[in-house]
Amino acid sequence: MPTFVVEADGGSRGNPGPAGYGAVVLDAVTGETLAEVAEHIGVATNNVAEYKGLIAGLKAAKALDPAADVRVRMDSKLVVEQMSGRWKIKHPDMKPLAAEASRIYPTGQVRFEWIPREKNKHADRLANEAMDAGKKGKQWEPSASTAELDAGARRTGSASRRSAAPAPGGPPGDAAAGAARARAALAASYELSAAVPEQTAPPVGWGSADLGTPATFVLLRHGETVLTPEKRFSGSGGSDPELSVVGRRQADAVAAALAARGTIQAIVSSPLLRCRQTADAVATRLGLEAGVDEGLRETDFGAWEGLTFTQVRERYADDLSAWLASPDVAPTGGGESFNSVAVRVAATRDALIERYAGRTVLVVTHVTPVKTLVRLALGAPPESLFRMELSAASLSAVAYYADGNASLRLLNDTSHLR
C-alpha cells in the first residue's frame, strides 16, 4: 500500500482578493512528484483558498490510489488544526469545505502535519502561478509551470516527473523511470532554478507601459447622524438613521468642495438613508444623478447595533474579544464578519471599476467599506481596519489601473469642513 504526501497551499492577493491554490502529490519514499494541481478561483480569502488547495490535493491523491495512506503537509495552522479536530470550525465559509475534504478519504487514512512556510514552497509556487495566470485571464497550465523544478532542486535525491490531473483510478506511474535523468537535470539546473524570483504579488512601481487613465474612486463617508458623535455601532442592520443637522451641513460643505474641484463624473451610493442624503446633496450641486449599489452598505453589526463600544464590552465581552481578534468572527446575533464584508466590497469594487473605467466616480459609503477599499488597495492585513481614522464626511481616494495595481491618493481629508 503506497504512502503519498500531499503538500497544499492557497493564497489571496488582498484577503479577500484574486485567489488561487496549488497542491502537489509526492511519493513518500522517493520524493517523486506524482501530480500537480493549481487553479485561479476568483475573489476569495486566504483560508478559503487554502481549503480548496487541500481538497484538490486529496482528490489528486485519491485518483492515483484510493487505498493509499496520505500525509497532508500545510503551512496553514488553521486548516491543519481544524482538520485534525483540535480546533472548532465556526466560520460558515469553512464548514462545507472542511466537510468536503473529510469525505474524500475514509477517516483515519489521512494525517495532517503543520510545516513552516519555507518548507511548502512547491505548493506555494503553484498557487502563485495560478493567480498569475488568472490575472491574465487564463487558467494554470502544467506545461508552463516551474514549481516542480524549483522545489525539486531543494529536495536531496528527489526524482522529477510531472503529471497534470491524473486519470481516475490510473496508476501513479513508474517512479523509477527517468528518475536518474531527472536528478541529473535538477542538479545541473540548481543555480538557475534557485535564482528564479517568486511572483507573490502584482508588479509594483511605475513601469514604462502606458496604462491609460485609471478608474478613480473618490470615497466619501456620509455625514453625521445622531449616533455618530456618541460612537455607537451603526450598520446596515439597525434603525437606518437620517443625517442630523450637523450632518446636513457637512454634506453641503463637501458638495461645495467637490463642485469647486470639478472632477466628479458619476455618483454611486450605499442604499442606507444617511448615504443617500449625502449623495443627493452632492448630486444636486453637481447636476448629476446618484445611483445606488447594495454592495456599498455598512457592516451588519447584529445585536450590537445602536450600542456603544463600552456597552458591547459589558454585555458581550467574549464575543467582542473574539471579533477584535479575528476578521472571520461576526458580531453577536448574526452580524457580518469583516472578511464577509471584504468579499462583498471587493466584488462591488471590481464591478464599479469595469463600469467606470477611466472615469472619476464619487462613492458615498460608510466607515468599513471605505477602510476595506483602502486596505485592499495597500495589501494591508485585516487588523489595519482598527488603525485608520475616518471622520464623518471625510474624503479618501483610490486609483485603479489596467494592470491590476491600485494607488491610494488621499485618506480622511476633512479640510472642506473647516
C-alpha positions as CSV (number, residue, x, y, z in Angstrom):
1,M,0.0,0.0,0.0
2,P,1.6,3.3,-1.1
3,T,2.0,6.4,1.1
4,F,1.5,9.7,-0.5
5,V,2.5,13.2,0.8
6,V,0.1,16.0,-0.2
7,E,1.5,19.5,0.1
8,A,-1.2,22.1,-0.4
9,D,-1.4,25.9,-0.2
10,G,-3.7,28.8,-1.2
11,G,-3.3,32.5,-1.3
12,S,-5.3,35.7,-1.9
13,R,-3.8,39.0,-3.1
14,G,-5.9,41.2,-0.9
15,N,-7.6,38.7,1.5
16,P,-10.1,38.7,0.1
17,G,-8.8,39.4,-3.4
18,P,-7.8,37.5,-6.5
19,A,-7.1,34.0,-5.2
20,G,-5.7,30.6,-6.2
21,Y,-4.5,27.3,-4.8
22,G,-1.8,24.8,-5.5
23,A,-1.2,21.2,-4.4
24,V,1.3,18.5,-5.2
25,V,1.2,14.8,-4.5
26,L,4.6,13.2,-3.7
27,D,5.8,9.6,-3.3
28,A,6.6,9.4,0.4
29,V,9.6,7.1,-0.2
30,T,11.3,8.6,-3.2
31,G,10.0,12.2,-3.0
32,E,8.9,11.9,-6.6
33,T,6.3,14.4,-7.8
34,L,3.3,12.3,-8.9
35,A,0.8,15.0,-9.6
36,E,0.4,18.8,-9.5
37,V,-2.9,20.8,-9.5
38,A,-3.5,24.5,-9.4
39,E,-6.3,26.9,-10.1
40,H,-7.3,30.5,-10.0
41,I,-10.6,30.7,-8.1
42,G,-11.6,34.4,-8.4
43,V,-12.1,36.6,-5.3
44,A,-11.7,34.7,-2.1
45,T,-9.9,34.8,1.3
46,N,-6.7,33.1,2.1
47,N,-8.5,30.5,4.3
48,V,-10.9,29.5,1.5
49,A,-8.1,29.2,-1.0
50,E,-6.1,27.0,1.4
51,Y,-9.1,24.7,2.0
52,K,-9.6,24.4,-1.8
53,G,-6.0,23.6,-2.2
54,L,-6.3,20.8,0.4
55,I,-9.4,19.4,-1.4
56,A,-7.7,19.5,-4.8
57,G,-4.6,17.7,-3.4
58,L,-6.6,15.0,-1.7
59,K,-8.7,14.4,-4.9
60,A,-5.5,14.1,-6.9
61,A,-4.1,11.6,-4.5
62,K,-7.3,9.6,-4.5
63,A,-7.3,9.5,-8.3
64,L,-3.8,7.9,-8.1
65,D,-4.7,5.3,-5.4
66,P,-7.9,5.4,-3.2
67,A,-6.2,2.9,-0.8
68,A,-3.1,5.0,-0.1
69,D,-2.1,6.3,3.2
70,V,-1.9,10.1,2.9
71,R,0.1,12.6,4.9
72,V,-1.0,16.2,4.4
73,R,1.6,18.9,5.0
74,M,0.4,22.5,5.0
75,D,1.7,25.8,6.5
76,S,-1.9,26.8,7.4
77,K,-2.2,26.3,11.2
78,L,-5.9,26.9,10.9
79,V,-6.6,24.2,8.3
80,V,-4.3,21.6,10.0
81,E,-5.8,22.1,13.5
82,Q,-9.4,22.2,12.2
83,M,-9.0,19.1,10.1
84,S,-7.2,17.3,12.9
85,G,-10.2,18.0,15.1
86,R,-8.3,20.1,17.6
87,W,-9.9,23.4,16.7
88,K,-13.6,24.0,16.2
89,I,-14.8,25.2,12.8
90,K,-17.0,28.2,13.4
91,H,-16.9,30.2,10.1
92,P,-19.8,29.3,7.8
93,D,-17.5,29.5,4.7
94,M,-15.1,26.9,6.2
95,K,-17.6,24.3,7.4
96,P,-18.7,23.0,3.9
97,L,-15.1,23.0,2.7
98,A,-13.8,21.0,5.7
99,A,-16.7,18.6,5.3
100,E,-15.9,18.1,1.6
101,A,-12.2,17.4,2.4
102,S,-13.2,14.9,5.1
103,R,-15.3,12.9,2.7
104,I,-12.5,12.3,0.1
105,Y,-10.7,9.6,2.1
106,P,-12.1,7.3,4.9
107,T,-11.5,8.5,8.4
108,G,-8.0,7.5,9.7
109,Q,-6.5,7.3,6.2
110,V,-5.3,10.9,6.2
111,R,-3.0,12.5,8.8
112,F,-2.2,16.3,9.0
113,E,1.0,18.0,9.7
114,W,1.9,21.6,10.0
115,I,5.1,22.8,8.3
116,P,6.8,26.2,8.1
117,R,6.1,28.2,5.0
118,E,9.6,27.8,3.7
119,K,9.1,24.0,3.5
120,N,5.9,24.4,1.5
121,K,7.4,26.2,-1.5
122,H,6.3,23.8,-4.2
123,A,2.6,24.3,-3.4
124,D,3.1,28.0,-2.7
125,R,4.6,28.4,-6.1
126,L,1.8,26.5,-7.8
127,A,-0.8,28.8,-6.1
128,N,1.1,31.9,-7.2
129,E,1.4,30.6,-10.8
130,A,-2.4,30.0,-10.7
131,M,-3.0,33.6,-9.5
132,D,-0.6,35.0,-12.1
133,A,-2.5,33.1,-14.9
134,G,-5.8,34.3,-13.5
135,K,-4.6,37.9,-13.7
136,K,-4.1,37.4,-17.4
137,G,-7.5,35.9,-17.9
138,K,-6.1,32.4,-18.3
139,Q,-6.0,29.1,-16.3
140,W,-2.9,27.5,-15.0
141,E,-1.2,25.1,-17.4
142,P,1.1,22.3,-16.0
143,S,3.3,22.5,-19.1
144,A,4.3,26.1,-18.3
145,S,4.9,25.5,-14.6
146,T,8.4,25.8,-13.0
147,A,7.2,25.0,-9.5
148,E,8.4,21.4,-9.6
149,L,11.9,22.4,-10.8
150,D,12.3,24.9,-8.1
151,A,11.0,22.6,-5.4
152,G,12.9,19.6,-6.7
153,A,16.2,21.4,-6.5
154,R,15.7,21.7,-2.8
155,R,14.9,18.1,-2.2
156,T,18.0,15.9,-1.9
157,G,17.8,12.9,-4.3
158,S,14.2,13.7,-5.3
159,A,13.0,12.5,-8.7
160,S,11.0,14.7,-11.0
161,R,8.0,13.7,-13.1
162,R,5.0,16.0,-13.5
163,S,1.6,14.8,-14.4
164,A,-1.5,17.0,-14.7
165,A,-4.8,15.8,-13.3
166,P,-4.3,12.1,-13.2
167,A,-6.8,9.7,-14.7
168,P,-9.2,8.5,-12.1
169,G,-8.1,5.1,-10.9
170,G,-5.0,5.3,-13.0
171,P,-1.6,4.1,-11.8
172,P,0.8,6.6,-10.3
173,G,3.4,5.6,-13.0
174,D,6.8,4.0,-12.7
175,A,8.5,6.0,-10.1
176,A,11.9,4.8,-11.2
177,A,11.5,5.6,-14.9
178,G,13.6,8.6,-15.8
179,A,14.5,9.3,-12.2
180,A,18.2,9.3,-12.8
181,R,17.9,11.7,-15.7
182,A,15.6,13.9,-13.7
183,R,18.0,14.0,-10.8
184,A,20.9,14.9,-13.1
185,A,18.8,17.7,-14.7
186,L,17.8,19.1,-11.3
187,A,21.3,19.1,-10.1
188,A,22.6,20.8,-13.2
189,S,19.9,23.4,-13.0
190,Y,20.1,24.1,-9.3
191,E,21.6,27.5,-9.6
192,L,19.3,28.5,-12.4
193,S,16.1,27.4,-10.6
194,A,17.2,28.9,-7.3
195,A,17.6,32.3,-9.0
196,V,14.0,32.4,-10.3
197,P,12.2,35.0,-8.2
198,E,8.8,34.1,-6.7
199,Q,5.9,36.1,-8.0
200,T,3.9,36.6,-4.9
201,A,2.1,39.9,-5.8
202,P,1.2,42.0,-8.8
203,P,4.0,44.1,-10.1
204,V,4.5,47.4,-8.2
205,G,6.2,50.7,-9.0
206,W,6.0,52.8,-12.1
207,G,6.6,50.9,-15.3
208,S,7.1,52.3,-18.8
209,A,3.8,50.9,-20.2
210,D,1.0,53.4,-20.8
211,L,-1.8,52.0,-18.6
212,G,-4.3,54.7,-19.6
213,T,-6.5,56.8,-17.3
214,P,-7.3,54.9,-14.1
215,A,-10.7,54.4,-12.7
216,T,-10.7,56.7,-9.6
217,F,-12.9,56.3,-6.6
218,V,-13.4,59.4,-4.5
219,L,-14.6,57.8,-1.3
220,L,-17.0,59.9,0.8
221,R,-18.1,58.8,4.2
222,H,-21.6,60.0,4.9
223,G,-22.3,63.0,7.2
224,E,-23.1,62.7,10.9
225,T,-26.2,61.1,12.3
226,V,-27.4,61.4,15.9
227,L,-25.4,58.2,16.6
228,T,-22.1,59.3,15.2
229,P,-20.9,61.7,18.0
230,E,-21.7,59.0,20.6
231,K,-19.6,56.4,18.6
232,R,-22.4,53.9,18.6
233,F,-22.4,50.9,16.3
234,S,-24.5,51.9,13.3
235,G,-24.5,49.4,10.5
236,S,-27.0,48.0,8.0
237,G,-29.0,46.0,10.5
238,G,-30.1,48.9,12.7
239,S,-32.5,51.8,12.6
240,D,-31.1,53.4,9.4
241,P,-30.9,56.9,10.9
242,E,-31.0,60.1,8.7
243,L,-28.5,62.8,8.7
244,S,-28.5,65.2,11.7
245,V,-28.5,69.0,11.4
246,V,-24.7,68.8,11.6
247,G,-24.6,66.0,9.0
248,R,-26.6,68.0,6.5
249,R,-24.2,71.0,6.9
250,Q,-21.3,68.6,6.3
251,A,-23.0,67.2,3.2
252,D,-23.5,70.8,1.8
253,A,-19.9,71.6,2.6
254,V,-18.4,68.6,0.8
255,A,-20.8,69.2,-2.1
256,A,-19.4,72.8,-2.5
257,A,-15.8,71.5,-2.3
258,L,-16.4,68.8,-4.9
259,A,-18.1,71.3,-7.2
260,A,-15.1,73.6,-6.9
261,R,-12.8,70.7,-7.9
262,G,-14.9,69.8,-10.9
263,T,-13.6,66.3,-11.3
264,I,-16.5,64.1,-10.4
265,Q,-18.2,62.4,-13.4
266,A,-20.6,60.0,-11.6
267,I,-22.0,59.3,-8.2
268,V,-22.9,55.9,-6.6
269,S,-24.2,55.5,-3.1
270,S,-24.9,52.9,-0.4
271,P,-28.7,52.2,-0.1
272,L,-28.8,53.4,3.5
273,L,-30.5,56.7,4.1
274,R,-27.6,58.7,5.6
275,C,-25.5,57.9,2.5
276,R,-28.3,58.6,0.0
277,Q,-28.9,62.0,1.7
278,T,-25.2,62.8,1.5
279,A,-25.1,61.7,-2.2
280,D,-28.2,63.7,-3.1
281,A,-26.7,66.9,-1.7
282,V,-23.6,66.4,-3.9
283,A,-25.6,65.3,-6.9
284,T,-27.9,68.4,-6.7
285,R,-24.9,70.7,-6.6
286,L,-23.1,68.9,-9.5
287,G,-26.2,68.3,-11.6
288,L,-25.7,64.5,-11.6
289,E,-27.9,61.6,-10.8
290,A,-26.8,59.5,-7.8
291,G,-27.1,55.7,-8.3
292,V,-27.3,53.1,-5.6
293,D,-25.3,49.9,-5.1
294,E,-26.3,47.4,-2.5
295,G,-22.7,46.2,-2.1
296,L,-21.7,49.6,-0.5
297,R,-23.9,49.2,2.6
298,E,-22.2,49.1,6.0
299,T,-21.5,46.0,8.0
300,D,-24.4,44.4,9.8
301,F,-23.4,44.6,13.5
302,G,-26.1,42.3,14.7
303,A,-27.1,42.7,18.3
304,W,-24.6,45.4,18.7
305,E,-26.5,47.9,16.6
306,G,-27.1,51.2,18.4
307,L,-24.8,50.3,21.3
308,T,-21.5,52.0,22.3
309,F,-18.3,50.0,22.5
310,T,-18.4,50.1,26.3
311,Q,-22.0,48.7,26.3
312,V,-21.0,45.9,23.9
313,R,-18.0,45.1,26.1
314,E,-20.2,44.9,29.2
315,R,-22.9,42.7,27.6
316,Y,-20.9,40.6,25.1
317,A,-17.3,40.6,26.4
318,D,-16.3,37.2,24.9
319,D,-17.9,37.9,21.6
320,L,-16.3,41.3,21.4
321,S,-12.8,39.9,22.2
322,A,-13.2,37.2,19.5
323,W,-14.3,39.8,17.0
324,L,-11.4,42.0,17.7
325,A,-9.0,39.0,17.4
326,S,-10.2,37.6,14.1
327,P,-11.7,39.1,10.9
328,D,-13.7,35.8,10.5
329,V,-15.8,36.4,13.6
330,A,-19.1,38.1,13.2
331,P,-20.8,40.3,15.8
332,T,-23.4,38.7,18.2
333,G,-26.7,37.8,16.7
334,G,-26.0,37.1,13.1
335,G,-23.9,40.1,12.1
336,E,-21.3,40.2,9.3
337,S,-17.6,39.4,9.9
338,F,-15.0,41.8,8.4
339,N,-13.9,39.1,5.9
340,S,-17.5,38.6,4.7
341,V,-17.8,42.4,4.2
342,A,-14.5,42.4,2.4
343,V,-15.7,39.7,-0.1
344,R,-18.8,41.8,-0.8
345,V,-16.9,45.1,-1.1
346,A,-14.2,43.6,-3.4
347,A,-16.9,42.2,-5.7
348,T,-18.6,45.6,-5.8
349,R,-15.2,47.3,-6.4
350,D,-14.5,45.1,-9.4
351,A,-17.9,45.8,-10.9
352,L,-17.6,49.6,-10.4
353,I,-14.1,49.6,-11.9
354,E,-15.4,47.9,-15.0
355,R,-18.5,50.2,-15.1
356,Y,-16.5,53.4,-14.6
357,A,-13.2,52.6,-16.4
358,G,-11.1,55.7,-17.0
359,R,-13.6,57.9,-15.0
360,T,-13.7,59.6,-11.6
361,V,-16.7,58.4,-9.5
362,L,-17.8,59.6,-6.1
363,V,-18.5,56.5,-4.0
364,V,-20.7,57.5,-0.9
365,T,-20.5,54.8,1.7
366,H,-19.6,54.0,5.3
367,V,-16.6,53.5,7.6
368,T,-16.0,49.8,7.0
369,P,-16.3,49.8,3.2
370,V,-14.0,52.8,2.8
371,K,-11.4,51.3,5.2
372,T,-11.7,48.0,3.4
373,L,-11.1,49.5,0.0
374,V,-8.1,51.3,1.3
375,R,-6.8,48.1,3.0
376,L,-7.2,46.1,-0.2
377,A,-5.5,48.8,-2.3
378,L,-2.5,48.7,0.1
379,G,-2.4,45.0,0.5
380,A,-2.6,45.6,4.3
381,P,-3.8,42.9,6.8
382,P,-7.3,42.9,8.2
383,E,-6.2,44.3,11.6
384,S,-5.3,47.6,9.7
385,L,-9.0,48.4,9.8
386,F,-8.5,49.3,13.5
387,R,-5.6,51.6,12.7
388,M,-7.3,54.1,10.4
389,E,-9.2,57.2,11.4
390,L,-12.1,58.0,9.2
391,S,-14.2,61.1,10.1
392,A,-17.8,61.8,9.1
393,A,-18.0,63.5,5.7
394,S,-14.3,62.8,5.0
395,L,-12.8,62.2,1.6
396,S,-10.4,59.5,0.5
397,A,-9.4,58.4,-3.0
398,V,-8.0,55.3,-4.7
399,A,-7.0,55.0,-8.4
400,Y,-7.2,51.6,-10.1
401,Y,-5.0,50.9,-13.1
402,A,-5.3,48.5,-16.0
403,D,-2.5,46.2,-14.7
404,G,-4.5,45.5,-11.5
405,N,-2.5,47.8,-9.3
406,A,-4.1,50.4,-7.1
407,S,-2.8,53.7,-5.7
408,L,-4.0,55.4,-2.5
409,R,-4.1,59.1,-3.3
410,L,-6.0,60.6,-0.3
411,L,-7.1,59.5,3.2
412,N,-9.5,61.1,5.6
413,D,-9.4,64.6,4.2
414,T,-11.7,67.0,6.2
415,S,-10.3,70.3,5.0
416,H,-13.7,71.2,3.4
417,L,-15.3,71.1,6.9
418,R,-13.1,73.7,8.5
